[in-house]
């Protein structure tokens, strides 16, 4: 199963990073409507995309912890 993280949104595309650090541009029209920067995506068997809410929440918590440690 392929997974991506949305790095940024540009001109109708989401620039996404894979686990191996490679990047791919995906048309926003193929992503769930509520997709935003920092969200984690799963590519389903039929080629569609689904938000991975658990992975996104874990990633955001890890980043918040890192950010807090930098400013303490």
PyMOL Python script that loads the backbone (N, CA, C, O; Angstrom):
from pymol import cmd

cmd.read_pdbstr("""\
ATOM      1  N   UNK A   1       0.848  -1.175   0.000  1.00  0.00           N
ATOM      2  CA  UNK A   1       0.000   0.000   0.000  1.00  0.00           C
ATOM      3  C   UNK A   1       0.893   1.237   0.000  1.00  0.00           C
ATOM      4  O   UNK A   1       1.782   1.369   0.841  1.00  0.00           O
ATOM      5  N   UNK A   2       0.653   2.139  -0.943  1.00  0.00           N
ATOM      6  CA  UNK A   2       1.437   3.373  -1.021  1.00  0.00           C
ATOM      7  C   UNK A   2       0.867   4.423  -0.094  1.00  0.00           C
ATOM      8  O   UNK A   2      -0.346   4.516   0.094  1.00  0.00           O
ATOM      9  N   UNK A   3       1.756   5.212   0.482  1.00  0.00           N
ATOM     10  CA  UNK A   3       1.353   6.298   1.368  1.00  0.00           C
ATOM     11  C   UNK A   3       2.093   7.561   0.968  1.00  0.00           C
ATOM     12  O   UNK A   3       3.250   7.518   0.548  1.00  0.00           O
ATOM     13  N   UNK A   4       1.409   8.678   1.105  1.00  0.00           N
ATOM     14  CA  UNK A   4       1.994   9.984   0.805  1.00  0.00           C
ATOM     15  C   UNK A   4       1.630  10.970   1.902  1.00  0.00           C
ATOM     16  O   UNK A   4       0.651  10.785   2.625  1.00  0.00           O
ATOM     17  N   UNK A   5       2.432  12.016   2.012  1.00  0.00           N
ATOM     18  CA  UNK A   5       2.113  13.164   2.850  1.00  0.00           C
ATOM     19  C   UNK A   5       2.045  14.374   1.944  1.00  0.00           C
ATOM     20  O   UNK A   5       2.934  14.592   1.120  1.00  0.00           O
ATOM     21  N   UNK A   6       0.984  15.168   2.094  1.00  0.00           N
ATOM     22  CA  UNK A   6       0.847  16.372   1.272  1.00  0.00           C
ATOM     23  C   UNK A   6       1.822  17.423   1.790  1.00  0.00           C
ATOM     24  O   UNK A   6       1.696  17.902   2.917  1.00  0.00           O
ATOM     25  N   UNK A   7       2.784  17.771   0.961  1.00  0.00           N
ATOM     26  CA  UNK A   7       3.789  18.768   1.329  1.00  0.00           C
ATOM     27  C   UNK A   7       3.246  20.179   1.108  1.00  0.00           C
ATOM     28  O   UNK A   7       3.368  21.047   1.973  1.00  0.00           O
ATOM     29  N   UNK A   8       2.650  20.390  -0.054  1.00  0.00           N
ATOM     30  CA  UNK A   8       2.109  21.715  -0.362  1.00  0.00           C
ATOM     31  C   UNK A   8       1.080  21.602  -1.484  1.00  0.00           C
ATOM     32  O   UNK A   8       1.033  20.619  -2.223  1.00  0.00           O
ATOM     33  N   UNK A   9       0.258  22.649  -1.582  1.00  0.00           N
ATOM     34  CA  UNK A   9      -0.755  22.730  -2.628  1.00  0.00           C
ATOM     35  C   UNK A   9      -0.365  23.849  -3.581  1.00  0.00           C
ATOM     36  O   UNK A   9      -0.091  24.971  -3.155  1.00  0.00           O
ATOM     37  N   UNK A  10      -0.341  23.537  -4.878  1.00  0.00           N
ATOM     38  CA  UNK A  10       0.068  24.515  -5.890  1.00  0.00           C
ATOM     39  C   UNK A  10      -0.772  24.372  -7.146  1.00  0.00           C
ATOM     40  O   UNK A  10      -0.840  23.289  -7.727  1.00  0.00           O
ATOM     41  N   UNK A  11      -1.401  25.437  -7.564  1.00  0.00           N
ATOM     42  CA  UNK A  11      -2.052  25.529  -8.870  1.00  0.00           C
ATOM     43  C   UNK A  11      -2.802  24.275  -9.281  1.00  0.00           C
ATOM     44  O   UNK A  11      -2.567  23.744 -10.366  1.00  0.00           O
ATOM     45  N   UNK A  12      -3.699  23.795  -8.436  1.00  0.00           N
ATOM     46  CA  UNK A  12      -4.525  22.654  -8.773  1.00  0.00           C
ATOM     47  C   UNK A  12      -3.889  21.299  -8.515  1.00  0.00           C
ATOM     48  O   UNK A  12      -4.464  20.270  -8.869  1.00  0.00           O
ATOM     49  N   UNK A  13      -2.708  21.284  -7.901  1.00  0.00           N
ATOM     50  CA  UNK A  13      -2.020  20.035  -7.615  1.00  0.00           C
ATOM     51  C   UNK A  13      -1.598  19.991  -6.150  1.00  0.00           C
ATOM     52  O   UNK A  13      -1.375  21.022  -5.515  1.00  0.00           O
ATOM     53  N   UNK A  14      -1.495  18.781  -5.637  1.00  0.00           N
ATOM     54  CA  UNK A  14      -0.897  18.558  -4.318  1.00  0.00           C
ATOM     55  C   UNK A  14       0.473  17.938  -4.566  1.00  0.00           C
ATOM     56  O   UNK A  14       0.580  16.883  -5.191  1.00  0.00           O
ATOM     57  N   UNK A  15       1.513  18.593  -4.078  1.00  0.00           N
ATOM     58  CA  UNK A  15       2.859  18.025  -4.171  1.00  0.00           C
ATOM     59  C   UNK A  15       3.020  17.158  -2.937  1.00  0.00           C
ATOM     60  O   UNK A  15       3.001  17.649  -1.808  1.00  0.00           O
ATOM     61  N   UNK A  16       3.179  15.855  -3.169  1.00  0.00           N
ATOM     62  CA  UNK A  16       3.193  14.877  -2.082  1.00  0.00           C
ATOM     63  C   UNK A  16       4.540  14.177  -1.992  1.00  0.00           C
ATOM     64  O   UNK A  16       5.235  13.990  -2.990  1.00  0.00           O
ATOM     65  N   UNK A  17       4.885  13.800  -0.779  1.00  0.00           N
ATOM     66  CA  UNK A  17       6.144  13.086  -0.533  1.00  0.00           C
ATOM     67  C   UNK A  17       5.826  11.668  -0.102  1.00  0.00           C
ATOM     68  O   UNK A  17       4.988  11.447   0.773  1.00  0.00           O
ATOM     69  N   UNK A  18       6.500  10.706  -0.719  1.00  0.00           N
ATOM     70  CA  UNK A  18       6.359   9.294  -0.360  1.00  0.00           C
ATOM     71  C   UNK A  18       7.292   8.970   0.796  1.00  0.00           C
ATOM     72  O   UNK A  18       8.128   9.790   1.177  1.00  0.00           O
ATOM     73  N   UNK A  19       7.149   7.784   1.345  1.00  0.00           N
ATOM     74  CA  UNK A  19       7.989   7.372   2.460  1.00  0.00           C
ATOM     75  C   UNK A  19       9.465   7.339   2.096  1.00  0.00           C
ATOM     76  O   UNK A  19      10.319   7.520   2.963  1.00  0.00           O
ATOM     77  N   UNK A  20       9.778   7.108   0.812  1.00  0.00           N
ATOM     78  CA  UNK A  20      11.183   7.072   0.363  1.00  0.00           C
ATOM     79  C   UNK A  20      11.714   8.457   0.000  1.00  0.00           C
ATOM     80  O   UNK A  20      12.803   8.579  -0.560  1.00  0.00           O
ATOM     81  N   UNK A  21      10.947   9.499   0.318  1.00  0.00           N
ATOM     82  CA  UNK A  21      11.297  10.901   0.088  1.00  0.00           C
ATOM     83  C   UNK A  21      11.143  11.357  -1.365  1.00  0.00           C
ATOM     84  O   UNK A  21      11.457  12.504  -1.683  1.00  0.00           O
ATOM     85  N   UNK A  22      10.667  10.485  -2.247  1.00  0.00           N
ATOM     86  CA  UNK A  22      10.394  10.905  -3.614  1.00  0.00           C
ATOM     87  C   UNK A  22       9.119  11.755  -3.603  1.00  0.00           C
ATOM     88  O   UNK A  22       8.303  11.642  -2.688  1.00  0.00           O
ATOM     89  N   UNK A  23       8.954  12.597  -4.609  1.00  0.00           N
ATOM     90  CA  UNK A  23       7.779  13.448  -4.666  1.00  0.00           C
ATOM     91  C   UNK A  23       6.969  13.151  -5.924  1.00  0.00           C
ATOM     92  O   UNK A  23       7.481  12.675  -6.937  1.00  0.00           O
ATOM     93  N   UNK A  24       5.685  13.455  -5.806  1.00  0.00           N
ATOM     94  CA  UNK A  24       4.761  13.274  -6.923  1.00  0.00           C
ATOM     95  C   UNK A  24       3.710  14.380  -6.832  1.00  0.00           C
ATOM     96  O   UNK A  24       3.306  14.779  -5.739  1.00  0.00           O
ATOM     97  N   UNK A  25       3.277  14.866  -7.988  1.00  0.00           N
ATOM     98  CA  UNK A  25       2.209  15.861  -8.026  1.00  0.00           C
ATOM     99  C   UNK A  25       0.910  15.159  -8.391  1.00  0.00           C
ATOM    100  O   UNK A  25       0.830  14.456  -9.399  1.00  0.00           O
ATOM    101  N   UNK A  26      -0.098  15.356  -7.565  1.00  0.00           N
ATOM    102  CA  UNK A  26      -1.392  14.707  -7.754  1.00  0.00           C
ATOM    103  C   UNK A  26      -2.445  15.791  -7.947  1.00  0.00           C
ATOM    104  O   UNK A  26      -2.519  16.720  -7.143  1.00  0.00           O
ATOM    105  N   UNK A  27      -3.265  15.695  -9.000  1.00  0.00           N
ATOM    106  CA  UNK A  27      -4.328  16.683  -9.186  1.00  0.00           C
ATOM    107  C   UNK A  27      -5.257  16.716  -7.966  1.00  0.00           C
ATOM    108  O   UNK A  27      -5.654  15.672  -7.449  1.00  0.00           O
ATOM    109  N   UNK A  28      -5.593  17.921  -7.518  1.00  0.00           N
ATOM    110  CA  UNK A  28      -6.479  18.062  -6.361  1.00  0.00           C
ATOM    111  C   UNK A  28      -7.828  17.400  -6.602  1.00  0.00           C
ATOM    112  O   UNK A  28      -8.486  16.966  -5.656  1.00  0.00           O
ATOM    113  N   UNK A  29      -8.239  17.320  -7.849  1.00  0.00           N
ATOM    114  CA  UNK A  29      -9.529  16.716  -8.179  1.00  0.00           C
ATOM    115  C   UNK A  29      -9.573  15.230  -7.826  1.00  0.00           C
ATOM    116  O   UNK A  29     -10.658  14.661  -7.709  1.00  0.00           O
ATOM    117  N   UNK A  30      -8.419  14.595  -7.654  1.00  0.00           N
ATOM    118  CA  UNK A  30      -8.370  13.170  -7.306  1.00  0.00           C
ATOM    119  C   UNK A  30      -8.341  12.929  -5.797  1.00  0.00           C
ATOM    120  O   UNK A  30      -8.509  11.797  -5.342  1.00  0.00           O
ATOM    121  N   UNK A  31      -8.129  13.993  -5.025  1.00  0.00           N
ATOM    122  CA  UNK A  31      -8.010  13.874  -3.573  1.00  0.00           C
ATOM    123  C   UNK A  31      -9.335  14.173  -2.890  1.00  0.00           C
ATOM    124  O   UNK A  31     -10.193  14.843  -3.465  1.00  0.00           O
ATOM    125  N   UNK A  32      -9.509  13.680  -1.662  1.00  0.00           N
ATOM    126  CA  UNK A  32     -10.715  14.032  -0.903  1.00  0.00           C
ATOM    127  C   UNK A  32     -10.831  15.559  -0.776  1.00  0.00           C
ATOM    128  O   UNK A  32      -9.821  16.258  -0.690  1.00  0.00           O
ATOM    129  N   UNK A  33     -12.059  16.063  -0.764  1.00  0.00           N
ATOM    130  CA  UNK A  33     -12.313  17.509  -0.758  1.00  0.00           C
ATOM    131  C   UNK A  33     -11.648  18.250   0.394  1.00  0.00           C
ATOM    132  O   UNK A  33     -11.234  19.396   0.223  1.00  0.00           O
ATOM    133  N   UNK A  34     -11.537  17.635   1.546  1.00  0.00           N
ATOM    134  CA  UNK A  34     -10.998  18.323   2.724  1.00  0.00           C
ATOM    135  C   UNK A  34      -9.496  18.112   2.906  1.00  0.00           C
ATOM    136  O   UNK A  34      -8.981  18.312   4.005  1.00  0.00           O
ATOM    137  N   UNK A  35      -8.790  17.716   1.858  1.00  0.00           N
ATOM    138  CA  UNK A  35      -7.337  17.508   1.940  1.00  0.00           C
ATOM    139  C   UNK A  35      -6.621  18.832   2.142  1.00  0.00           C
ATOM    140  O   UNK A  35      -6.998  19.852   1.564  1.00  0.00           O
ATOM    141  N   UNK A  36      -5.567  18.805   2.980  1.00  0.00           N
ATOM    142  CA  UNK A  36      -4.792  20.019   3.208  1.00  0.00           C
ATOM    143  C   UNK A  36      -3.334  19.652   3.454  1.00  0.00           C
ATOM    144  O   UNK A  36      -2.998  18.481   3.633  1.00  0.00           O
ATOM    145  N   UNK A  37      -2.479  20.656   3.459  1.00  0.00           N
ATOM    146  CA  UNK A  37      -1.050  20.434   3.672  1.00  0.00           C
ATOM    147  C   UNK A  37      -0.823  19.712   4.998  1.00  0.00           C
ATOM    148  O   UNK A  37      -1.443  20.031   6.012  1.00  0.00           O
ATOM    149  N   UNK A  38       0.078  18.732   4.965  1.00  0.00           N
ATOM    150  CA  UNK A  38       0.399  17.974   6.162  1.00  0.00           C
ATOM    151  C   UNK A  38      -0.416  16.705   6.329  1.00  0.00           C
ATOM    152  O   UNK A  38      -0.081  15.869   7.168  1.00  0.00           O
ATOM    153  N   UNK A  39      -1.486  16.540   5.546  1.00  0.00           N
ATOM    154  CA  UNK A  39      -2.306  15.340   5.646  1.00  0.00           C
ATOM    155  C   UNK A  39      -1.576  14.129   5.074  1.00  0.00           C
ATOM    156  O   UNK A  39      -0.790  14.246   4.134  1.00  0.00           O
ATOM    157  N   UNK A  40      -1.847  12.974   5.655  1.00  0.00           N
ATOM    158  CA  UNK A  40      -1.310  11.709   5.154  1.00  0.00           C
ATOM    159  C   UNK A  40      -2.382  11.029   4.307  1.00  0.00           C
ATOM    160  O   UNK A  40      -3.559  11.016   4.665  1.00  0.00           O
ATOM    161  N   UNK A  41      -1.959  10.471   3.191  1.00  0.00           N
ATOM    162  CA  UNK A  41      -2.867   9.815   2.255  1.00  0.00           C
ATOM    163  C   UNK A  41      -2.488   8.359   2.072  1.00  0.00           C
ATOM    164  O   UNK A  41      -1.317   7.987   2.154  1.00  0.00           O
ATOM    165  N   UNK A  42      -3.496   7.548   1.824  1.00  0.00           N
ATOM    166  CA  UNK A  42      -3.303   6.149   1.464  1.00  0.00           C
ATOM    167  C   UNK A  42      -3.845   5.984   0.053  1.00  0.00           C
ATOM    168  O   UNK A  42      -4.915   6.499  -0.272  1.00  0.00           O
ATOM    169  N   UNK A  43      -3.103   5.262  -0.787  1.00  0.00           N
ATOM    170  CA  UNK A  43      -3.597   4.929  -2.123  1.00  0.00           C
ATOM    171  C   UNK A  43      -4.296   3.577  -2.017  1.00  0.00           C
ATOM    172  O   UNK A  43      -3.686   2.573  -1.650  1.00  0.00           O
ATOM    173  N   UNK A  44      -5.586   3.572  -2.343  1.00  0.00           N
ATOM    174  CA  UNK A  44      -6.379   2.351  -2.268  1.00  0.00           C
ATOM    175  C   UNK A  44      -6.136   1.473  -3.494  1.00  0.00           C
ATOM    176  O   UNK A  44      -5.535   1.915  -4.472  1.00  0.00           O
ATOM    177  N   UNK A  45      -6.601   0.241  -3.436  1.00  0.00           N
ATOM    178  CA  UNK A  45      -6.397  -0.710  -4.531  1.00  0.00           C
ATOM    179  C   UNK A  45      -6.931  -0.218  -5.862  1.00  0.00           C
ATOM    180  O   UNK A  45      -6.366  -0.533  -6.909  1.00  0.00           O
ATOM    181  N   UNK A  46      -8.018   0.557  -5.837  1.00  0.00           N
ATOM    182  CA  UNK A  46      -8.607   1.053  -7.083  1.00  0.00           C
ATOM    183  C   UNK A  46      -7.922   2.325  -7.589  1.00  0.00           C
ATOM    184  O   UNK A  46      -8.343   2.908  -8.588  1.00  0.00           O
ATOM    185  N   UNK A  47      -6.860   2.752  -6.891  1.00  0.00           N
ATOM    186  CA  UNK A  47      -6.109   3.928  -7.306  1.00  0.00           C
ATOM    187  C   UNK A  47      -6.617   5.237  -6.726  1.00  0.00           C
ATOM    188  O   UNK A  47      -6.027   6.291  -6.961  1.00  0.00           O
ATOM    189  N   UNK A  48      -7.706   5.181  -5.970  1.00  0.00           N
ATOM    190  CA  UNK A  48      -8.228   6.397  -5.346  1.00  0.00           C
ATOM    191  C   UNK A  48      -7.443   6.690  -4.069  1.00  0.00           C
ATOM    192  O   UNK A  48      -6.660   5.860  -3.604  1.00  0.00           O
ATOM    193  N   UNK A  49      -7.659   7.856  -3.519  1.00  0.00           N
ATOM    194  CA  UNK A  49      -6.926   8.306  -2.336  1.00  0.00           C
ATOM    195  C   UNK A  49      -7.874   8.452  -1.156  1.00  0.00           C
ATOM    196  O   UNK A  49      -9.026   8.859  -1.304  1.00  0.00           O
ATOM    197  N   UNK A  50      -7.356   8.108   0.022  1.00  0.00           N
ATOM    198  CA  UNK A  50      -8.120   8.242   1.260  1.00  0.00           C
ATOM    199  C   UNK A  50      -7.232   8.919   2.291  1.00  0.00           C
ATOM    200  O   UNK A  50      -6.043   8.618   2.388  1.00  0.00           O
ATOM    201  N   UNK A  51      -7.814   9.837   3.062  1.00  0.00           N
ATOM    202  CA  UNK A  51      -7.060  10.462   4.143  1.00  0.00           C
ATOM    203  C   UNK A  51      -6.824   9.440   5.249  1.00  0.00           C
ATOM    204  O   UNK A  51      -7.721   8.668   5.587  1.00  0.00           O
ATOM    205  N   UNK A  52      -5.624   9.435   5.809  1.00  0.00           N
ATOM    206  CA  UNK A  52      -5.282   8.571   6.931  1.00  0.00           C
ATOM    207  C   UNK A  52      -5.253   9.455   8.169  1.00  0.00           C
ATOM    208  O   UNK A  52      -4.221  10.026   8.522  1.00  0.00           O
ATOM    209  N   UNK A  53      -6.419   9.558   8.825  1.00  0.00           N
ATOM    210  CA  UNK A  53      -6.559  10.469   9.959  1.00  0.00           C
ATOM    211  C   UNK A  53      -5.638  10.109  11.120  1.00  0.00           C
ATOM    212  O   UNK A  53      -5.110  11.000  11.786  1.00  0.00           O
ATOM    213  N   UNK A  54      -5.439   8.819  11.371  1.00  0.00           N
ATOM    214  CA  UNK A  54      -4.563   8.403  12.471  1.00  0.00           C
ATOM    215  C   UNK A  54      -3.117   8.807  12.208  1.00  0.00           C
ATOM    216  O   UNK A  54      -2.453   9.351  13.091  1.00  0.00           O
ATOM    217  N   UNK A  55      -2.629   8.546  11.007  1.00  0.00           N
ATOM    218  CA  UNK A  55      -1.247   8.889  10.664  1.00  0.00           C
ATOM    219  C   UNK A  55      -1.062  10.406  10.673  1.00  0.00           C
ATOM    220  O   UNK A  55      -0.022  10.902  11.105  1.00  0.00           O
ATOM    221  N   UNK A  56      -2.062  11.137  10.200  1.00  0.00           N
ATOM    222  CA  UNK A  56      -1.979  12.596  10.194  1.00  0.00           C
ATOM    223  C   UNK A  56      -1.898  13.129  11.620  1.00  0.00           C
ATOM    224  O   UNK A  56      -1.065  13.987  11.915  1.00  0.00           O
ATOM    225  N   UNK A  57      -2.760  12.625  12.509  1.00  0.00           N
ATOM    226  CA  UNK A  57      -2.762  13.085  13.906  1.00  0.00           C
ATOM    227  C   UNK A  57      -1.433  12.751  14.584  1.00  0.00           C
ATOM    228  O   UNK A  57      -0.896  13.569  15.330  1.00  0.00           O
ATOM    229  N   UNK A  58      -0.905  11.563  14.330  1.00  0.00           N
ATOM    230  CA  UNK A  58       0.377  11.178  14.930  1.00  0.00           C
ATOM    231  C   UNK A  58       1.505  12.064  14.416  1.00  0.00           C
ATOM    232  O   UNK A  58       2.375  12.479  15.181  1.00  0.00           O
ATOM    233  N   UNK A  59       1.486  12.349  13.124  1.00  0.00           N
ATOM    234  CA  UNK A  59       2.524  13.198  12.523  1.00  0.00           C
ATOM    235  C   UNK A  59       2.460  14.615  13.097  1.00  0.00           C
ATOM    236  O   UNK A  59       3.486  15.201  13.442  1.00  0.00           O
ATOM    237  N   UNK A  60       1.246  15.154  13.195  1.00  0.00           N
ATOM    238  CA  UNK A  60       1.089  16.512  13.738  1.00  0.00           C
ATOM    239  C   UNK A  60       1.525  16.581  15.202  1.00  0.00           C
ATOM    240  O   UNK A  60       2.140  17.563  15.618  1.00  0.00           O
ATOM    241  N   UNK A  61       1.211  15.546  15.987  1.00  0.00           N
ATOM    242  CA  UNK A  61       1.617  15.514  17.400  1.00  0.00           C
ATOM    243  C   UNK A  61       3.134  15.455  17.516  1.00  0.00           C
ATOM    244  O   UNK A  61       3.720  16.141  18.353  1.00  0.00           O
ATOM    245  N   UNK A  62       3.771  14.644  16.684  1.00  0.00           N
ATOM    246  CA  UNK A  62       5.232  14.534  16.702  1.00  0.00           C
ATOM    247  C   UNK A  62       5.879  15.868  16.339  1.00  0.00           C
ATOM    248  O   UNK A  62       6.852  16.284  16.968  1.00  0.00           O
ATOM    249  N   UNK A  63       5.335  16.535  15.322  1.00  0.00           N
ATOM    250  CA  UNK A  63       5.886  17.823  14.903  1.00  0.00           C
ATOM    251  C   UNK A  63       5.671  18.896  15.970  1.00  0.00           C
ATOM    252  O   UNK A  63       6.545  19.733  16.192  1.00  0.00           O
ATOM    253  N   UNK A  64       4.508  18.874  16.633  1.00  0.00           N
ATOM    254  CA  UNK A  64       4.231  19.842  17.696  1.00  0.00           C
ATOM    255  C   UNK A  64       5.194  19.637  18.871  1.00  0.00           C
ATOM    256  O   UNK A  64       5.691  20.600  19.455  1.00  0.00           O
ATOM    257  N   UNK A  65       5.445  18.374  19.205  1.00  0.00           N
ATOM    258  CA  UNK A  65       6.384  18.069  20.295  1.00  0.00           C
ATOM    259  C   UNK A  65       7.784  18.566  19.953  1.00  0.00           C
ATOM    260  O   UNK A  65       8.463  19.151  20.797  1.00  0.00           O
ATOM    261  N   UNK A  66       8.213  18.335  18.722  1.00  0.00           N
ATOM    262  CA  UNK A  66       9.523  18.802  18.279  1.00  0.00           C
ATOM    263  C   UNK A  66       9.597  20.326  18.324  1.00  0.00           C
ATOM    264  O   UNK A  66      10.579  20.897  18.798  1.00  0.00           O
ATOM    265  N   UNK A  67       8.551  20.973  17.825  1.00  0.00           N
ATOM    266  CA  UNK A  67       8.519  22.439  17.821  1.00  0.00           C
ATOM    267  C   UNK A  67       8.568  22.981  19.251  1.00  0.00           C
ATOM    268  O   UNK A  67       9.297  23.933  19.529  1.00  0.00           O
ATOM    269  N   UNK A  68       7.809  22.390  20.138  1.00  0.00           N
ATOM    270  CA  UNK A  68       7.800  22.841  21.544  1.00  0.00           C
ATOM    271  C   UNK A  68       9.177  22.671  22.179  1.00  0.00           C
ATOM    272  O   UNK A  68       9.616  23.525  22.949  1.00  0.00           O
ATOM    273  N   UNK A  69       9.860  21.571  21.857  1.00  0.00           N
ATOM    274  CA  UNK A  69      11.181  21.356  22.451  1.00  0.00           C
ATOM    275  C   UNK A  69      12.202  22.368  21.948  1.00  0.00           C
ATOM    276  O   UNK A  69      13.163  22.686  22.648  1.00  0.00           O
ATOM    277  N   UNK A  70      11.997  22.871  20.745  1.00  0.00           N
ATOM    278  CA  UNK A  70      12.928  23.868  20.187  1.00  0.00           C
ATOM    279  C   UNK A  70      12.776  25.229  20.847  1.00  0.00           C
ATOM    280  O   UNK A  70      13.731  26.003  20.908  1.00  0.00           O
ATOM    281  N   UNK A  71      11.570  25.525  21.347  1.00  0.00           N
ATOM    282  CA  UNK A  71      11.307  26.858  21.896  1.00  0.00           C
ATOM    283  C   UNK A  71      11.206  26.887  23.416  1.00  0.00           C
ATOM    284  O   UNK A  71      10.803  27.897  23.993  1.00  0.00           O
ATOM    285  N   UNK A  72      11.566  25.791  24.064  1.00  0.00           N
ATOM    286  CA  UNK A  72      11.540  25.781  25.539  1.00  0.00           C
ATOM    287  C   UNK A  72      12.817  26.338  26.112  1.00  0.00           C
ATOM    288  O   UNK A  72      12.969  26.405  27.332  1.00  0.00           O
TER     289      UNK A  72
END
""", "prot")
cmd.dss("prot")
cmd.show_as("cartoon", "prot")
cmd.util.cbc("prot")
cmd.orient("prot")
